[in-house]
């Protein structure tokens, strides 16, 4: 990218590739890179020459095939938030090629987006009909709601012209995932989010891919993994802070329950090593009440919420 002799166009393409790779590798970790606006919009506007932008589109299409091994555990039934991250980039490409009149490239981007929307809709429909799959259904719903937001973000960079307005209107409707988003909201999954700011400062959580956070609120098993960390007090303090700051979420309570279930002695030792304020918060009756709910009971409650949401 910085080699002598490269043209400005070469540098745009290489910088775009770097940003896409960094985003893919980090977006589901505790330290995501902040390049969303670049790969969804800004870098597509660095040139008006379709010949410069077409290699970027080729990379964006290829990136849909990149593996998630070691960089994300937020996958269920072959659906993940990465799918939305990738099609938001393709949405940026589609808007730019429509604006520039490159119909062939626009068709390639549009086809990829439509194919992915159809794939995710089909998975949601199939899991919805599968008996006993309510937990997986809620995880899929979480990813679909996230992906819907990413598509909207990609579209937000479009210049509104006669060529782009019809497509904007179509995707505003087609990308709704209305049934999934309705369940996402009705079951309380919308409170869980995916950014997890309270956990980002805890460096111990970045040590291994084994510690990557799965889809919340189903964090009991993850809590069992972090219970083995020497820095458990730091993790628990961050979880307690998250319980206090993020209204309506349940995942951090489940993580604390998972820690205690895996090693109650380590839980107690870590609790004593936390700051005075965190220890006080950990003793809060409401926090304890939520943390004391057994995993089986919690998941049974979430299954009931999912079934009720399907009937409304």
One Martini backbone bead per residue (centre of mass of N, CA, C, O) as a GRO file, in nm:
protein
  312
    1UNK     BB    1   0.055   0.064  -0.017
    2UNK     BB    2   0.356   0.226   0.025
    3UNK     BB    3   0.476   0.179  -0.231
    4UNK     BB    4   0.654   0.273  -0.475
    5UNK     BB    5   0.459   0.365  -0.770
    6UNK     BB    6   0.187   0.400  -0.677
    7UNK     BB    7  -0.121   0.470  -0.726
    8UNK     BB    8  -0.402   0.603  -0.605
    9UNK     BB    9  -0.575   0.360  -0.691
   10UNK     BB   10  -0.406   0.141  -0.556
   11UNK     BB   11  -0.438   0.255  -0.267
   12UNK     BB   12  -0.740   0.232  -0.243
   13UNK     BB   13  -0.760  -0.074  -0.280
   14UNK     BB   14  -0.566  -0.156  -0.047
   15UNK     BB   15  -0.712  -0.008   0.182
   16UNK     BB   16  -0.977  -0.153   0.153
   17UNK     BB   17  -0.867  -0.437   0.207
   18UNK     BB   18  -0.764  -0.378   0.491
   19UNK     BB   19  -1.034  -0.291   0.616
   20UNK     BB   20  -1.194  -0.550   0.561
   21UNK     BB   21  -1.003  -0.739   0.717
   22UNK     BB   22  -1.017  -0.598   0.992
   23UNK     BB   23  -1.321  -0.618   1.029
   24UNK     BB   24  -1.353  -0.923   1.010
   25UNK     BB   25  -1.142  -0.993   1.247
   26UNK     BB   26  -1.289  -0.780   1.483
   27UNK     BB   27  -1.610  -0.736   1.515
   28UNK     BB   28  -1.639  -1.001   1.734
   29UNK     BB   29  -1.468  -0.857   1.932
   30UNK     BB   30  -1.329  -0.646   2.188
   31UNK     BB   31  -1.153  -0.496   1.924
   32UNK     BB   32  -1.286  -0.313   1.711
   33UNK     BB   33  -1.282  -0.164   1.419
   34UNK     BB   34  -1.329   0.183   1.279
   35UNK     BB   35  -1.443   0.123   0.934
   36UNK     BB   36  -1.734   0.132   0.831
   37UNK     BB   37  -1.757   0.401   0.664
   38UNK     BB   38  -1.544   0.327   0.455
   39UNK     BB   39  -1.667   0.044   0.336
   40UNK     BB   40  -1.973   0.169   0.291
   41UNK     BB   41  -1.866   0.466   0.143
   42UNK     BB   42  -1.606   0.652   0.125
   43UNK     BB   43  -1.425   0.470  -0.073
   44UNK     BB   44  -1.636   0.472  -0.311
   45UNK     BB   45  -1.576   0.806  -0.345
   46UNK     BB   46  -1.265   0.821  -0.454
   47UNK     BB   47  -1.407   0.735  -0.733
   48UNK     BB   48  -1.539   0.748  -1.085
   49UNK     BB   49  -1.395   0.481  -1.167
   50UNK     BB   50  -1.495   0.163  -1.227
   51UNK     BB   51  -1.207   0.031  -1.259
   52UNK     BB   52  -1.135   0.092  -0.957
   53UNK     BB   53  -1.397  -0.046  -0.812
   54UNK     BB   54  -1.418  -0.346  -0.909
   55UNK     BB   55  -1.199  -0.480  -0.724
   56UNK     BB   56  -1.357  -0.415  -0.466
   57UNK     BB   57  -1.600  -0.588  -0.532
   58UNK     BB   58  -1.453  -0.857  -0.558
   59UNK     BB   59  -1.364  -0.860  -0.262
   60UNK     BB   60  -1.645  -0.839  -0.128
   61UNK     BB   61  -1.743  -1.110  -0.247
   62UNK     BB   62  -1.515  -1.289  -0.128
   63UNK     BB   63  -1.558  -1.218   0.180
   64UNK     BB   64  -1.814  -1.400   0.219
   65UNK     BB   65  -1.609  -1.668   0.242
   66UNK     BB   66  -1.490  -1.611   0.495
   67UNK     BB   67  -1.384  -1.718   0.782
   68UNK     BB   68  -1.457  -1.754   1.157
   69UNK     BB   69  -1.220  -1.879   1.268
   70UNK     BB   70  -1.111  -1.721   1.566
   71UNK     BB   71  -1.335  -1.448   1.543
   72UNK     BB   72  -1.614  -1.619   1.602
   73UNK     BB   73  -1.923  -1.719   1.810
   74UNK     BB   74  -2.169  -1.565   1.638
   75UNK     BB   75  -2.316  -1.853   1.553
   76UNK     BB   76  -2.625  -1.973   1.381
   77UNK     BB   77  -2.718  -2.161   1.134
   78UNK     BB   78  -2.527  -1.991   0.939
   79UNK     BB   79  -2.562  -1.724   1.114
   80UNK     BB   80  -2.436  -1.381   1.115
   81UNK     BB   81  -2.310  -1.063   1.151
   82UNK     BB   82  -2.118  -1.083   0.905
   83UNK     BB   83  -2.332  -1.079   0.685
   84UNK     BB   84  -2.404  -0.778   0.732
   85UNK     BB   85  -2.128  -0.653   0.696
   86UNK     BB   86  -2.098  -0.740   0.396
   87UNK     BB   87  -2.366  -0.616   0.277
   88UNK     BB   88  -2.295  -0.322   0.344
   89UNK     BB   89  -2.069  -0.305   0.137
   90UNK     BB   90  -2.243  -0.382  -0.110
   91UNK     BB   91  -2.435  -0.145  -0.080
   92UNK     BB   92  -2.226   0.071  -0.138
   93UNK     BB   93  -2.164  -0.032  -0.421
   94UNK     BB   94  -2.442  -0.015  -0.549
   95UNK     BB   95  -2.487   0.289  -0.522
   96UNK     BB   96  -2.237   0.376  -0.687
   97UNK     BB   97  -2.295   0.224  -0.957
   98UNK     BB   98  -2.563   0.358  -1.010
   99UNK     BB   99  -2.452   0.647  -1.021
  100UNK     BB  100  -2.234   0.563  -1.263
  101UNK     BB  101  -2.377   0.338  -1.463
  102UNK     BB  102  -2.286   0.037  -1.363
  103UNK     BB  103  -2.480  -0.228  -1.421
  104UNK     BB  104  -2.307  -0.482  -1.385
  105UNK     BB  105  -2.202  -0.425  -1.098
  106UNK     BB  106  -2.476  -0.378  -0.969
  107UNK     BB  107  -2.582  -0.665  -1.022
  108UNK     BB  108  -2.373  -0.814  -0.849
  109UNK     BB  109  -2.447  -0.680  -0.580
  110UNK     BB  110  -2.752  -0.737  -0.579
  111UNK     BB  111  -2.742  -1.045  -0.596
  112UNK     BB  112  -2.589  -1.090  -0.327
  113UNK     BB  113  -2.794  -0.957  -0.143
  114UNK     BB  114  -3.049  -1.119  -0.221
  115UNK     BB  115  -2.934  -1.398  -0.152
  116UNK     BB  116  -2.889  -1.341   0.152
  117UNK     BB  117  -3.172  -1.268   0.230
  118UNK     BB  118  -3.300  -1.538   0.142
  119UNK     BB  119  -3.132  -1.722   0.323
  120UNK     BB  120  -3.216  -1.600   0.600
  121UNK     BB  121  -3.520  -1.634   0.567
  122UNK     BB  122  -3.512  -1.946   0.540
  123UNK     BB  123  -3.387  -2.007   0.815
  124UNK     BB  124  -3.600  -1.875   0.989
  125UNK     BB  125  -3.838  -2.046   0.888
  126UNK     BB  126  -3.725  -2.326   0.965
  127UNK     BB  127  -3.674  -2.277   1.273
  128UNK     BB  128  -3.968  -2.193   1.343
  129UNK     BB  129  -4.071  -2.507   1.272
  130UNK     BB  130  -3.884  -2.627   1.491
  131UNK     BB  131  -3.885  -2.834   1.734
  132UNK     BB  132  -3.696  -2.710   2.007
  133UNK     BB  133  -3.555  -2.426   1.857
  134UNK     BB  134  -3.572  -2.154   2.024
  135UNK     BB  135  -3.280  -2.073   2.084
  136UNK     BB  136  -3.184  -2.063   1.793
  137UNK     BB  137  -3.391  -1.859   1.701
  138UNK     BB  138  -3.292  -1.623   1.881
  139UNK     BB  139  -3.010  -1.613   1.754
  140UNK     BB  140  -3.101  -1.551   1.470
  141UNK     BB  141  -3.256  -1.295   1.538
  142UNK     BB  142  -3.016  -1.133   1.633
  143UNK     BB  143  -2.867  -1.133   1.358
  144UNK     BB  144  -3.093  -1.013   1.179
  145UNK     BB  145  -3.118  -0.743   1.325
  146UNK     BB  146  -2.828  -0.659   1.275
  147UNK     BB  147  -2.833  -0.683   0.960
  148UNK     BB  148  -3.046  -0.475   0.908
  149UNK     BB  149  -2.876  -0.236   1.016
  150UNK     BB  150  -2.643  -0.266   0.809
  151UNK     BB  151  -2.804  -0.214   0.556
  152UNK     BB  152  -2.892   0.070   0.636
  153UNK     BB  153  -2.605   0.185   0.650
  154UNK     BB  154  -2.529   0.138   0.355
  155UNK     BB  155  -2.767   0.317   0.238
  156UNK     BB  156  -2.685   0.597   0.375
  157UNK     BB  157  -2.455   0.662   0.138
  158UNK     BB  158  -2.646   0.739  -0.065
  159UNK     BB  159  -2.732   0.899  -0.352
  160UNK     BB  160  -3.010   1.074  -0.447
  161UNK     BB  161  -3.153   0.935  -0.734
  162UNK     BB  162  -3.323   0.806  -0.995
  163UNK     BB  163  -3.141   0.539  -0.976
  164UNK     BB  164  -3.170   0.490  -0.643
  165UNK     BB  165  -3.459   0.517  -0.521
  166UNK     BB  166  -3.593   0.240  -0.587
  167UNK     BB  167  -3.387   0.075  -0.417
  168UNK     BB  168  -3.431   0.207  -0.148
  169UNK     BB  169  -3.728   0.125  -0.125
  170UNK     BB  170  -3.691  -0.179  -0.147
  171UNK     BB  171  -3.488  -0.218   0.102
  172UNK     BB  172  -3.666  -0.091   0.316
  173UNK     BB  173  -3.852  -0.348   0.289
  174UNK     BB  174  -3.681  -0.615   0.242
  175UNK     BB  175  -3.479  -0.555   0.504
  176UNK     BB  176  -3.665  -0.591   0.766
  177UNK     BB  177  -3.741  -0.855   0.906
  178UNK     BB  178  -4.014  -0.838   1.063
  179UNK     BB  179  -4.050  -1.101   1.230
  180UNK     BB  180  -3.772  -1.099   1.368
  181UNK     BB  181  -3.788  -0.815   1.498
  182UNK     BB  182  -4.039  -0.867   1.665
  183UNK     BB  183  -3.907  -1.091   1.837
  184UNK     BB  184  -3.666  -0.929   1.940
  185UNK     BB  185  -3.853  -0.734   2.104
  186UNK     BB  186  -4.057  -0.931   2.259
  187UNK     BB  187  -3.806  -1.102   2.411
  188UNK     BB  188  -3.556  -0.888   2.485
  189UNK     BB  189  -3.304  -0.897   2.283
  190UNK     BB  190  -3.255  -0.583   2.236
  191UNK     BB  191  -3.085  -0.546   2.515
  192UNK     BB  192  -2.808  -0.693   2.438
  193UNK     BB  193  -2.661  -0.657   2.195
  194UNK     BB  194  -2.291  -0.633   2.051
  195UNK     BB  195  -2.060  -0.448   2.190
  196UNK     BB  196  -1.966  -0.461   2.491
  197UNK     BB  197  -1.821  -0.224   2.658
  198UNK     BB  198  -1.757  -0.334   2.954
  199UNK     BB  199  -1.541  -0.562   2.828
  200UNK     BB  200  -1.307  -0.415   2.670
  201UNK     BB  201  -1.086  -0.349   2.906
  202UNK     BB  202  -1.040  -0.664   2.933
  203UNK     BB  203  -0.750  -0.816   2.845
  204UNK     BB  204  -0.795  -1.121   2.912
  205UNK     BB  205  -1.021  -1.162   2.681
  206UNK     BB  206  -0.783  -1.148   2.438
  207UNK     BB  207  -0.607  -1.417   2.460
  208UNK     BB  208  -0.852  -1.596   2.335
  209UNK     BB  209  -1.082  -1.748   2.127
  210UNK     BB  210  -1.232  -1.896   2.365
  211UNK     BB  211  -1.334  -1.593   2.482
  212UNK     BB  212  -1.536  -1.537   2.297
  213UNK     BB  213  -1.838  -1.392   2.254
  214UNK     BB  214  -2.139  -1.487   2.246
  215UNK     BB  215  -2.465  -1.494   2.226
  216UNK     BB  216  -2.684  -1.296   2.367
  217UNK     BB  217  -2.781  -1.435   2.689
  218UNK     BB  218  -2.601  -1.713   2.638
  219UNK     BB  219  -2.346  -1.719   2.905
  220UNK     BB  220  -2.284  -1.964   3.089
  221UNK     BB  221  -2.053  -2.112   2.943
  222UNK     BB  222  -1.863  -1.873   2.933
  223UNK     BB  223  -1.837  -1.841   3.238
  224UNK     BB  224  -1.688  -2.114   3.274
  225UNK     BB  225  -1.430  -2.019   3.123
  226UNK     BB  226  -1.355  -1.754   3.293
  227UNK     BB  227  -1.317  -1.899   3.574
  228UNK     BB  228  -0.999  -1.969   3.498
  229UNK     BB  229  -0.904  -1.689   3.541
  230UNK     BB  230  -0.686  -1.486   3.710
  231UNK     BB  231  -0.879  -1.223   3.614
  232UNK     BB  232  -1.172  -1.256   3.733
  233UNK     BB  233  -1.226  -0.989   3.881
  234UNK     BB  234  -1.232  -0.813   3.626
  235UNK     BB  235  -1.467  -0.954   3.488
  236UNK     BB  236  -1.679  -0.925   3.714
  237UNK     BB  237  -1.674  -0.618   3.730
  238UNK     BB  238  -1.774  -0.574   3.439
  239UNK     BB  239  -2.041  -0.730   3.469
  240UNK     BB  240  -2.160  -0.561   3.696
  241UNK     BB  241  -2.154  -0.296   3.542
  242UNK     BB  242  -2.344  -0.397   3.316
  243UNK     BB  243  -2.590  -0.451   3.496
  244UNK     BB  244  -2.617  -0.147   3.578
  245UNK     BB  245  -2.611   0.003   3.280
  246UNK     BB  246  -2.789  -0.227   3.126
  247UNK     BB  247  -3.100  -0.222   3.050
  248UNK     BB  248  -3.253  -0.554   3.035
  249UNK     BB  249  -3.029  -0.728   3.050
  250UNK     BB  250  -2.903  -1.091   3.093
  251UNK     BB  251  -2.615  -1.198   3.020
  252UNK     BB  252  -2.442  -1.111   3.275
  253UNK     BB  253  -2.593  -1.286   3.473
  254UNK     BB  254  -2.526  -1.554   3.330
  255UNK     BB  255  -2.220  -1.533   3.356
  256UNK     BB  256  -2.213  -1.529   3.665
  257UNK     BB  257  -2.358  -1.799   3.698
  258UNK     BB  258  -2.142  -1.964   3.541
  259UNK     BB  259  -1.909  -1.912   3.730
  260UNK     BB  260  -2.033  -2.026   3.991
  261UNK     BB  261  -2.099  -2.309   3.878
  262UNK     BB  262  -1.799  -2.385   3.805
  263UNK     BB  263  -1.666  -2.187   4.062
  264UNK     BB  264  -1.735  -2.083   4.372
  265UNK     BB  265  -1.460  -2.015   4.488
  266UNK     BB  266  -1.359  -1.825   4.266
  267UNK     BB  267  -1.589  -1.630   4.296
  268UNK     BB  268  -1.535  -1.542   4.592
  269UNK     BB  269  -1.244  -1.445   4.555
  270UNK     BB  270  -1.304  -1.235   4.334
  271UNK     BB  271  -1.507  -1.066   4.494
  272UNK     BB  272  -1.291  -0.972   4.711
  273UNK     BB  273  -1.105  -0.826   4.473
  274UNK     BB  274  -1.291  -0.614   4.436
  275UNK     BB  275  -1.429  -0.338   4.453
  276UNK     BB  276  -1.637  -0.186   4.663
  277UNK     BB  277  -1.860  -0.116   4.457
  278UNK     BB  278  -1.883  -0.400   4.329
  279UNK     BB  279  -1.951  -0.555   4.585
  280UNK     BB  280  -2.211  -0.405   4.641
  281UNK     BB  281  -2.352  -0.477   4.373
  282UNK     BB  282  -2.335  -0.792   4.413
  283UNK     BB  283  -2.537  -0.766   4.676
  284UNK     BB  284  -2.773  -0.709   4.523
  285UNK     BB  285  -3.082  -0.844   4.525
  286UNK     BB  286  -3.150  -0.830   4.220
  287UNK     BB  287  -2.895  -0.957   4.113
  288UNK     BB  288  -2.917  -1.222   4.272
  289UNK     BB  289  -3.188  -1.310   4.162
  290UNK     BB  290  -3.094  -1.336   3.864
  291UNK     BB  291  -2.845  -1.523   3.919
  292UNK     BB  292  -3.020  -1.764   4.064
  293UNK     BB  293  -3.115  -1.856   3.805
  294UNK     BB  294  -3.135  -2.122   3.643
  295UNK     BB  295  -3.057  -2.220   3.339
  296UNK     BB  296  -3.307  -2.388   3.272
  297UNK     BB  297  -3.511  -2.167   3.352
  298UNK     BB  298  -3.419  -1.948   3.162
  299UNK     BB  299  -3.450  -2.109   2.894
  300UNK     BB  300  -3.748  -2.168   2.933
  301UNK     BB  301  -3.841  -1.876   2.927
  302UNK     BB  302  -3.731  -1.816   2.636
  303UNK     BB  303  -3.902  -2.024   2.493
  304UNK     BB  304  -4.175  -1.901   2.569
  305UNK     BB  305  -4.129  -1.629   2.432
  306UNK     BB  306  -4.095  -1.737   2.148
  307UNK     BB  307  -4.372  -1.876   2.123
  308UNK     BB  308  -4.540  -1.622   2.180
  309UNK     BB  309  -4.428  -1.453   1.940
  310UNK     BB  310  -4.538  -1.650   1.714
  311UNK     BB  311  -4.856  -1.586   1.793
  312UNK     BB  312  -4.856  -1.255   1.722
   0.00000   0.00000   0.00000
